[in-house]
Amino acid sequence: MSHEGQTREYYLSYPEDVTGPCPLIINMHGFGGTANNQSISTEMDDYALPLGVAVVYPQGLGYSWNVGTWWDNNPFDDIGFIGAMIDDISNGHEIDLDRVYATGMSNGGYMTYELACELSHKIAAFGSVTGNFMLNDGQMCNNQRETPIIHFHGTSDLVVDYYPPSFDGALTVSESMDHWRNVNHLYDLEIDTLFGEENELSAERFVYSRNSTNVKFVHYKIIYGGHSWFGSPYVNPSVVNASELLVEFFLQYSLDELACLESDGDFNLDGNITMADYFMILGVIIQENDELSEQFCMDMDQDGDVDVVDLIMSLDLIF
C-alpha cells in the first residue's frame, strides 16, 4: 500500500473457513528485523488462526519503527501507516474493527506503546515483549478509554533495560506500570510466581485490576530472561509462551465494551482543546450520532447522554 508517498508492506495471515468478521492482531518486528522473521520466530499464527483470529505483520521502513528515540533513525509516520493499514485490511477482508490488537518485540514493543497512546480509538488492547514505553514531548497520549496492556520482559535483558534508569530515557517496566495503572485507575495488585521444568526460567506475574472493570495491566517478569520473544522455539526455553498468552489476553477485550475515562475535551485527538473540538461535539448533538459520540467519549459529565451540558463544558475548557 502507499502511505505519504512511501510504499509500505504488510503480510497478512487470515484464518480459513471463518464466518463473519474476525479479530486482527498486529505483530511488529524489532529493530533491524523483518515482518517475515517476526512471523516465523513468534509462531503467533499457530495460536491465533485456529481461533479464527487474523494476524498481520507490518514492515517498518529502514527495518525500524519511529518511536521518538535517538536510536531508531526513523522519520516516517508509522502511527499513520498502522492506522491506514487497518483500514486497508478491512477493505479487503472481513475484520471486526472493535477487536483489533497490537503487539511487538523490542522496537516493535516500543511501537506498541506508541499505538496505546495515539491509536487507542482504533485498537482495543496492547502487548509489549521486551519493549519499553517512550513517553516524550512530541507524543500525544490522550487515552479517552480504558487501555488493557500486557508486558513481557526479562530481568537480564542486556538490550532494553528492565530496571531504571533506561539507556534512552524511556519508562522502564515498573514506571510504565505506574503510568498505566493511574490512567486506568487500577490500584488492586495480585502477584504470583510461575515455575517451569528444571531447565526453564521462572517468572512473576503482576496483575493490576479494579473490581468495576475487566481491564488489567498484566506484567510477566521473566527471572534471568534475556532479550527474546519468550516461548519462541529459537531461544532458550521459557516458563511462559508470549504468543499464546497474548492471544488469550487480547480476546478478552472489545473496543466497544471499554469504558470511557473522564474526557479532557480533546475529541479530535490532536493534542489541543480548540473550537474544532467544540464543533465536533456540536455536530454530534445536531446529528444525534450516538456511535460517534461513544467512539470519542464525548459524554463529559458521564450522565449517559451527550447534550448541551457537555457542549457547555467543552466550551468552558476552550475559554
Summary of the structure (lengths in Angstrom):
residues: 319
radius of gyration: 19.6
end to end distance: 42.0
largest distance: 64.9
contacts: 1102
relative contact order: 0.12
helix: 31%
strand: 22%
